[in-house]
């Protein structure tokens, strides 16, 4: 299938490792011109070399801590200056925050800021130029809707789902789609840090239909499709990529 992505422009946040890194490489392989943003410049430079060595356009590197108050404005400005415009935005930066009953307000605020406020603000920084171009794709990498306990990231991701659904109804007439992808167990730094090999094996055998954890590329495939012109009639969705882990029926 020709995804018609050659020379489209995209900004991918949280691009230095894991899911974000894979998404950036997969978009680049389709001919997309990229801006890649994350905290660790060294890893972004490594990613840029991998992309250019594979024949892709040299990405624009944006070193930025997304928690910084001015991050949305700075990232959007740098991406537009480097690319001319941003047609595709992949909001991937975030992090899990498991909480207890006595978690402080500051910790809650950090989780909400990282996983909801900053992606929302960055999106709104880029919306006008998408609307002016009468075309855009916004893909949010979110999270599951079955929390085992209190988790600040899950609450923030639920807010992203609600906001994205509402936003999709406002901007569809401008040729802009807004979708969310809820990852299951996709191999990453966070997965290897938070879950032992023994637990990963047990969960794969007992809770995941396909019997294994996923690879970043398997989620990236859907991101690339949703970012393309051929996905123009898909908007306002939350799509799990989880190997059958989730048990809800919709």
RAJO-V216900 format. One record per residue. RES is the residue in one small letter. PHI is phi in whole degrees, -180 to 180 (999 if undefined). NEAR is the number of other ideal C-beta (glycine too) atoms within 10 Angstrom. D_CENTER is the distance of its C-alpha to the mean C-alpha in Angstrom with 2 decimals. Layout:
res:RES phi:PHI near:NEAR d_center:D_CENTER
res:RES phi:PHI near:NEAR d_center:D_CENTER
This chain:
res:x phi:999 near:6 d_center:23.16
res:x phi:-82 near:9 d_center:22.78
res:x phi:-82 near:17 d_center:19.30
res:x phi:58 near:12 d_center:20.73
res:x phi:-102 near:23 d_center:17.96
res:x phi:-56 near:10 d_center:20.43
res:x phi:71 near:10 d_center:20.35
res:x phi:-67 near:23 d_center:17.50
res:x phi:-118 near:21 d_center:15.55
res:x phi:-145 near:28 d_center:11.85
res:x phi:-114 near:28 d_center:10.08
res:x phi:-119 near:36 d_center:7.15
res:x phi:-94 near:29 d_center:6.85
res:x phi:59 near:24 d_center:7.49
res:x phi:-90 near:30 d_center:8.82
res:x phi:-76 near:25 d_center:12.06
res:x phi:-144 near:17 d_center:11.87
res:x phi:57 near:20 d_center:10.81
res:x phi:-61 near:29 d_center:7.76
res:x phi:-63 near:27 d_center:6.49
res:x phi:-63 near:24 d_center:10.20
res:x phi:-65 near:25 d_center:10.74
res:x phi:-58 near:31 d_center:8.37
res:x phi:-60 near:34 d_center:10.24
res:x phi:-66 near:22 d_center:13.45
res:x phi:-70 near:19 d_center:13.20
res:x phi:-65 near:29 d_center:12.67
res:x phi:-61 near:26 d_center:15.45
res:x phi:-65 near:15 d_center:17.60
res:x phi:-91 near:17 d_center:17.63
res:x phi:92 near:15 d_center:19.03
res:x phi:-78 near:27 d_center:16.17
res:x phi:-89 near:23 d_center:16.90
res:x phi:-117 near:30 d_center:14.17
res:x phi:-116 near:25 d_center:13.60
res:x phi:-120 near:31 d_center:11.75
res:x phi:-127 near:31 d_center:11.47
res:x phi:-174 near:25 d_center:12.03
res:x phi:-79 near:15 d_center:15.16
res:x phi:-99 near:12 d_center:16.93
res:x phi:-63 near:13 d_center:18.46
res:x phi:-57 near:9 d_center:20.32
res:x phi:-69 near:16 d_center:17.36
res:x phi:-65 near:23 d_center:15.90
res:x phi:-66 near:15 d_center:19.42
res:x phi:-62 near:13 d_center:19.62
res:x phi:-62 near:25 d_center:16.52
res:x phi:-60 near:21 d_center:18.11
res:x phi:-65 near:12 d_center:21.34
res:x phi:-61 near:15 d_center:19.96
res:x phi:-67 near:21 d_center:18.56
res:x phi:-69 near:13 d_center:21.88
res:x phi:-63 near:8 d_center:23.97
res:x phi:-86 near:10 d_center:22.51
res:x phi:98 near:9 d_center:23.58
res:x phi:-84 near:20 d_center:20.45
res:x phi:-65 near:16 d_center:20.56
res:x phi:-66 near:12 d_center:20.53
res:x phi:-73 near:30 d_center:17.26
res:x phi:-85 near:20 d_center:17.60
res:x phi:-97 near:20 d_center:16.82
res:x phi:-125 near:24 d_center:15.88
res:x phi:-87 near:17 d_center:16.75
res:x phi:-160 near:19 d_center:15.78
res:x phi:-82 near:12 d_center:15.47
res:x phi:-67 near:24 d_center:13.03
res:x phi:-75 near:14 d_center:15.60
res:x phi:-59 near:13 d_center:18.26
res:x phi:-60 near:11 d_center:19.62
res:x phi:-94 near:9 d_center:19.64
res:x phi:-58 near:21 d_center:16.21
res:x phi:-57 near:22 d_center:14.78
res:x phi:-66 near:13 d_center:17.99
res:x phi:-66 near:16 d_center:18.31
res:x phi:-65 near:26 d_center:14.91
res:x phi:-62 near:24 d_center:15.42
res:x phi:-62 near:13 d_center:19.01
res:x phi:-64 near:18 d_center:18.49
res:x phi:-67 near:27 d_center:16.06
res:x phi:-67 near:18 d_center:18.55
res:x phi:-63 near:11 d_center:21.46
res:x phi:-78 near:17 d_center:20.21
res:x phi:-108 near:20 d_center:19.17
res:x phi:92 near:11 d_center:21.46
res:x phi:-161 near:15 d_center:18.82
res:x phi:-117 near:25 d_center:15.08
res:x phi:-93 near:23 d_center:14.86
res:x phi:-126 near:26 d_center:11.22
res:x phi:-121 near:29 d_center:8.38
res:x phi:-111 near:29 d_center:4.71
res:x phi:-84 near:25 d_center:3.83
res:x phi:-112 near:27 d_center:2.47
res:x phi:-62 near:26 d_center:6.26
res:x phi:170 near:26 d_center:8.35
res:x phi:-173 near:14 d_center:11.22
res:x phi:-72 near:14 d_center:13.67
res:x phi:-138 near:20 d_center:16.89
res:x phi:-76 near:15 d_center:19.83
res:x phi:-121 near:17 d_center:22.66
res:x phi:-112 near:8 d_center:26.36
res:x phi:-65 near:6 d_center:28.73
res:x phi:-108 near:5 d_center:29.69
res:x phi:-60 near:15 d_center:26.33
res:x phi:-76 near:9 d_center:26.93
res:x phi:-62 near:7 d_center:25.73
res:x phi:-63 near:8 d_center:24.34
res:x phi:-67 near:13 d_center:22.08
res:x phi:-61 near:16 d_center:20.97
res:x phi:-63 near:12 d_center:20.35
res:x phi:-62 near:15 d_center:18.25
res:x phi:-64 near:23 d_center:15.96
res:x phi:-67 near:17 d_center:15.75
res:x phi:-62 near:18 d_center:15.32
res:x phi:-65 near:20 d_center:12.45
res:x phi:-99 near:27 d_center:10.43
res:x phi:-129 near:23 d_center:11.81
res:x phi:-62 near:17 d_center:14.09
res:x phi:-66 near:24 d_center:12.34
res:x phi:-60 near:30 d_center:9.25
res:x phi:-64 near:18 d_center:12.14
res:x phi:-65 near:17 d_center:14.37
res:x phi:-63 near:26 d_center:12.32
res:x phi:-59 near:23 d_center:11.87
res:x phi:-69 near:12 d_center:15.59
res:x phi:-66 near:20 d_center:16.50
res:x phi:-102 near:22 d_center:15.40
res:x phi:-64 near:20 d_center:16.65
res:x phi:-60 near:9 d_center:20.29
res:x phi:-72 near:15 d_center:20.06
res:x phi:-67 near:22 d_center:18.03
res:x phi:-64 near:16 d_center:20.80
res:x phi:-62 near:11 d_center:23.43
res:x phi:-87 near:14 d_center:22.30
res:x phi:56 near:10 d_center:22.19
res:x phi:-165 near:17 d_center:18.99
res:x phi:-174 near:24 d_center:15.25
res:x phi:-134 near:26 d_center:11.98
res:x phi:-121 near:26 d_center:9.17
res:x phi:-123 near:27 d_center:6.27
res:x phi:-106 near:26 d_center:4.62
res:x phi:-89 near:26 d_center:3.53
res:x phi:-115 near:29 d_center:7.00
res:x phi:-169 near:25 d_center:10.22
res:x phi:-73 near:20 d_center:13.69
res:x phi:-110 near:14 d_center:16.48
res:x phi:-127 near:11 d_center:19.23
res:x phi:-67 near:14 d_center:19.56
res:x phi:-76 near:8 d_center:22.42
res:x phi:-163 near:9 d_center:23.28
res:x phi:-78 near:14 d_center:22.25
res:x phi:-144 near:18 d_center:18.75
res:x phi:-61 near:23 d_center:17.40
res:x phi:-67 near:21 d_center:13.71
res:x phi:-62 near:23 d_center:14.63
res:x phi:-63 near:18 d_center:16.49
res:x phi:-67 near:24 d_center:13.79
res:x phi:-68 near:26 d_center:11.32
res:x phi:-62 near:18 d_center:14.43
res:x phi:-65 near:17 d_center:14.81
res:x phi:-59 near:24 d_center:11.42
res:x phi:-59 near:18 d_center:12.67
res:x phi:-67 near:11 d_center:15.97
res:x phi:-62 near:17 d_center:15.02
res:x phi:-64 near:24 d_center:12.83
res:x phi:-63 near:16 d_center:15.83
res:x phi:-64 near:12 d_center:18.23
res:x phi:-63 near:21 d_center:16.51
res:x phi:-59 near:19 d_center:16.46
res:x phi:-77 near:11 d_center:20.19
res:x phi:-83 near:12 d_center:20.84
res:x phi:-109 near:19 d_center:19.27
res:x phi:-58 near:15 d_center:19.93
res:x phi:-67 near:9 d_center:23.32
res:x phi:-98 near:14 d_center:21.86
res:x phi:77 near:15 d_center:20.17
res:x phi:-110 near:23 d_center:16.65
res:x phi:-109 near:21 d_center:14.53
res:x phi:-135 near:27 d_center:11.88
res:x phi:-135 near:24 d_center:10.25
res:x phi:-122 near:24 d_center:8.29
res:x phi:-120 near:23 d_center:7.82
res:x phi:-102 near:21 d_center:9.49
res:x phi:-72 near:22 d_center:9.82
res:x phi:-89 near:21 d_center:13.42
res:x phi:-85 near:19 d_center:14.87
res:x phi:-107 near:22 d_center:12.89
res:x phi:-58 near:17 d_center:14.77
res:x phi:-164 near:20 d_center:13.51
res:x phi:-58 near:10 d_center:15.32
res:x phi:-64 near:15 d_center:14.74
res:x phi:-63 near:15 d_center:16.18
res:x phi:-68 near:12 d_center:19.15
res:x phi:-76 near:7 d_center:19.77
res:x phi:-96 near:11 d_center:19.82
res:x phi:-129 near:15 d_center:21.42
res:x phi:-71 near:9 d_center:24.63
res:x phi:-56 near:8 d_center:25.45
res:x phi:-66 near:8 d_center:27.97
res:x phi:-68 near:10 d_center:25.64
res:x phi:-61 near:17 d_center:23.11
res:x phi:-67 near:13 d_center:26.11
res:x phi:-62 near:12 d_center:27.46
res:x phi:-65 near:15 d_center:24.32
res:x phi:-59 near:16 d_center:23.88
res:x phi:-77 near:10 d_center:27.51
res:x phi:-113 near:8 d_center:27.71
res:x phi:-126 near:15 d_center:24.53
res:x phi:-108 near:19 d_center:22.38
res:x phi:-56 near:11 d_center:24.03
res:x phi:-84 near:12 d_center:23.40
res:x phi:82 near:11 d_center:24.58
res:x phi:-162 near:15 d_center:21.92
res:x phi:-78 near:21 d_center:18.49
res:x phi:-87 near:21 d_center:15.89
res:x phi:-104 near:13 d_center:14.84
res:x phi:-54 near:21 d_center:11.42
res:x phi:-63 near:14 d_center:12.90
res:x phi:-71 near:17 d_center:13.57
res:x phi:-80 near:25 d_center:10.06
res:x phi:-60 near:24 d_center:9.43
res:x phi:-56 near:14 d_center:12.53
res:x phi:-71 near:17 d_center:11.27
res:x phi:-58 near:28 d_center:8.35
res:x phi:-60 near:22 d_center:11.31
res:x phi:-63 near:16 d_center:13.60
res:x phi:-65 near:23 d_center:11.86
res:x phi:-80 near:29 d_center:11.54
res:x phi:-95 near:20 d_center:15.24
res:x phi:-61 near:13 d_center:18.40
res:x phi:-73 near:14 d_center:19.54
res:x phi:-101 near:17 d_center:17.05
res:x phi:-68 near:13 d_center:18.63
res:x phi:-104 near:7 d_center:19.98
res:x phi:-111 near:14 d_center:16.89
res:x phi:-156 near:20 d_center:15.51
res:x phi:74 near:16 d_center:15.20
res:x phi:-99 near:15 d_center:14.18
res:x phi:-125 near:19 d_center:12.52
res:x phi:-115 near:15 d_center:12.61
res:x phi:-75 near:20 d_center:12.96
res:x phi:-125 near:19 d_center:12.73
res:x phi:-144 near:19 d_center:15.17
res:x phi:64 near:19 d_center:18.40
res:x phi:91 near:12 d_center:20.28
res:x phi:-67 near:20 d_center:19.73
res:x phi:-71 near:17 d_center:19.37
res:x phi:-114 near:7 d_center:22.79
res:x phi:-74 near:8 d_center:22.43
res:x phi:-102 near:4 d_center:23.86
res:x phi:-137 near:4 d_center:21.66
